[in-house]
Amino acid sequence: MVTETPSRRMQYLLATACLTAGMVLTGCDSASENNRAALRAADEASRRTASAGTPHATDALMEQVAKAPNIDDLKRTLESRAKSNDKLADVLVQHDEATDLRDAVKKLQDGINLDPTPVIKSGLEAQLGATLLALSEAQAQGLHEDVAAVIRQSLAVQSLAQSAVDLLNRANVLDKAATASSADTLNKAKDAVAKGQAAVAAAQAKVTALQSDIAGKESQAQKI
């Protein structure tokens, strides 16, 4: 779910200011391809940030729209494909929020590297800062969710471990009171203990995997 945050609103305002200033400047210099390319990067980054975490058009679809002689025909074609249960993977894509925001960051960095006019470059740099803040917020939210998942898994492991202990105690009691006729019952109890211990091991493995994932995300967050 995409959340409207102060950094997201700031990013919108900075993108608008950058584009407005850039259009004025490039209007005075029609040969400034770098300026126009930088402005396109700012616009694409702004749209990517706005739709972060939600389905959006692929570059292939945008190219089709730009080249389509009749937009209505293209629209009807896509609607027909959707009705036939086509997943439209070539024209529609969805990533998690952090992935889309990283893509927006890259677009802005590419725009800055084009070395546009100082006014446009300043706007891009301000927009980049706001986008990085939004990315940090998205990654922090992801870490919080992972921590909550680890806590839930840890509680499940504790519960399973206690169940295994209880089963083992019951098996020991049965073992002491066992006779030849109760051997089958004892074996079933021991099987139950073995299954309980296996469940504990599997749950512990999930906790370990989640902890490793959290460590990886913390490492990514520190790089921003």
C-alpha positions in Angstrom: 0.0 0.0 0.0 1.4 3.4 -1.0 1.4 6.0 1.8 1.3 9.7 1.2 4.1 11.1 3.4 5.6 14.6 3.9 8.6 13.6 1.9 6.4 12.4 -0.9 4.5 15.7 -1.0 7.8 17.6 -0.9 9.0 15.5 -3.9 5.9 16.5 -5.9 6.5 20.2 -5.2 10.2 20.0 -6.1 9.5 18.2 -9.3 6.9 20.9 -10.3 9.3 23.7 -9.5 12.1 22.0 -11.4 9.9 21.4 -14.5 8.5 24.9 -14.5 12.0 26.5 -14.2 13.4 24.2 -16.8 10.6 24.9 -19.3 11.3 28.6 -19.1 15.0 28.1 -19.6 14.8 25.6 -22.4 12.4 27.8 -24.1 15.2 30.3 -24.5 17.6 27.7 -25.8 15.9 25.2 -28.1 19.3 23.5 -28.8 19.8 22.5 -25.1 19.2 18.7 -25.5 20.8 18.0 -22.1 18.4 20.3 -20.4 15.4 18.7 -22.0 16.7 15.2 -21.2 17.2 16.2 -17.6 13.7 17.6 -17.4 12.3 14.3 -18.9 14.3 12.5 -16.2 12.7 14.7 -13.5 9.2 14.1 -14.9 9.7 10.3 -15.2 11.1 10.1 -11.7 8.2 12.1 -10.3 5.6 9.8 -12.0 7.5 6.7 -10.8 7.5 8.0 -7.3 3.8 8.9 -7.4 3.0 5.3 -8.6 5.5 3.5 -6.4 4.2 0.1 -5.3 1.3 0.1 -7.7 0.9 -1.3 -11.3 2.3 1.1 -13.9 2.9 1.1 -17.7 6.2 -0.4 -19.0 8.5 1.5 -21.3 7.2 -0.7 -24.1 3.7 0.5 -23.6 4.7 4.1 -23.4 6.6 3.6 -26.7 3.4 2.0 -28.3 1.4 5.0 -27.1 3.9 7.4 -28.6 3.9 5.6 -32.0 0.2 4.5 -32.1 -1.6 6.1 -35.1 -4.9 5.7 -33.2 -5.0 5.6 -29.4 -8.5 4.2 -29.3 -7.4 1.2 -31.4 -4.6 0.5 -28.9 -7.0 0.9 -26.0 -9.4 -1.6 -27.5 -6.6 -4.1 -28.2 -5.5 -3.9 -24.5 -9.0 -4.2 -23.2 -9.6 -7.3 -25.4 -6.4 -8.9 -24.1 -7.4 -8.2 -20.5 -10.8 -9.8 -21.0 -9.1 -13.0 -22.3 -7.2 -13.2 -19.0 -4.0 -12.0 -20.5 -1.8 -10.7 -17.7 -0.4 -8.0 -19.9 3.1 -8.6 -18.5 4.7 -6.8 -21.5 2.7 -3.5 -20.9 2.0 -3.6 -17.1 4.4 -4.1 -14.3 4.3 -3.9 -10.5 7.2 -3.8 -8.1 7.3 -3.1 -4.4 7.5 0.5 -3.3 11.2 0.6 -2.5 12.1 -0.9 -5.9 10.1 1.8 -7.7 11.7 4.5 -5.6 15.2 3.2 -6.3 14.3 3.4 -10.0 13.2 7.1 -9.5 16.5 7.8 -7.7 18.5 6.4 -10.6 16.6 8.5 -13.1 17.3 11.6 -11.1 21.0 10.8 -10.8 21.2 10.2 -14.5 19.5 13.6 -15.1 22.0 15.3 -12.8 24.9 13.6 -14.6 23.8 15.3 -17.9 25.0 18.5 -16.3 22.0 20.7 -17.2 21.8 24.5 -16.3 22.4 25.3 -12.6 18.7 26.0 -11.9 17.6 22.7 -13.4 20.4 20.8 -11.7 19.5 22.4 -8.3 15.9 21.3 -8.8 17.0 17.8 -9.6 19.2 17.6 -6.6 16.4 18.8 -4.3 14.0 16.3 -5.9 16.7 13.6 -5.4 17.0 14.4 -1.7 13.2 14.1 -1.2 13.0 10.9 -3.1 15.9 9.4 -1.1 13.9 10.3 2.1 10.8 8.6 0.7 13.0 5.5 0.0 14.4 5.5 3.5 10.8 5.6 4.9 9.7 2.7 2.6 12.7 0.6 3.7 12.1 1.4 7.4 8.5 0.3 7.0 9.8 -2.9 5.4 12.1 -3.5 8.3 9.4 -3.0 10.9 7.2 -5.5 9.1 10.1 -8.0 9.1 10.8 -7.5 12.8 7.1 -8.1 13.5 7.3 -11.3 11.5 10.4 -12.5 13.4 8.6 -11.9 16.7 5.6 -13.9 15.5 7.8 -16.7 14.3 9.8 -16.7 17.6 6.6 -17.0 19.6 5.6 -19.9 17.4 8.9 -21.6 17.9 8.6 -21.2 21.7 5.1 -22.7 21.5 6.3 -25.6 19.4 9.3 -26.2 21.7 7.0 -26.4 24.7 4.8 -28.8 22.9 7.8 -31.0 22.1 8.9 -31.0 25.7 5.4 -32.0 26.8 5.3 -34.8 24.3 8.8 -36.0 25.5 7.7 -36.0 29.1 4.6 -38.1 28.1 6.8 -40.5 26.2 9.1 -40.9 29.2 6.2 -41.7 31.4 4.9 -44.2 28.9 8.3 -45.7 28.6 8.6 -46.4 32.3 5.1 -48.0 32.5 5.4 -49.8 29.2 4.8 -53.5 28.8 5.0 -55.7 25.8 1.4 -55.0 24.9 1.9 -51.3 25.0 5.0 -51.1 22.7 2.9 -49.9 19.8 1.5 -47.0 21.8 5.0 -46.1 23.0 6.3 -46.0 19.4 3.5 -43.7 18.3 4.3 -41.3 21.2 8.0 -41.3 20.2 6.9 -40.6 16.6 4.9 -37.6 17.8 7.9 -36.3 19.7 10.1 -36.6 16.5 7.5 -34.7 14.5 7.3 -32.0 17.1 11.0 -31.6 17.2 11.1 -31.4 13.3 8.4 -28.7 13.4 10.5 -26.7 15.9 13.6 -27.0 13.6 11.6 -25.9 10.6 10.2 -22.9 12.4 13.6 -21.9 13.7 14.9 -22.0 10.1 12.2 -19.5 9.1 13.2 -17.2 11.9 16.9 -17.4 10.8 15.9 -16.7 7.2 13.9 -13.6 8.3 16.8 -12.4 10.4 19.1 -12.7 7.5 16.7 -10.8 5.3 16.4 -8.0 7.9 20.2 -7.8 8.0 20.4 -7.4 4.2 17.8 -4.6 4.2 19.5 -2.8 7.1 22.7 -3.0 5.0 20.9 -1.5 2.0 19.4 1.3 4.1 22.8 2.3 5.5 24.0 2.8 1.9 21.5 5.6 1.2 
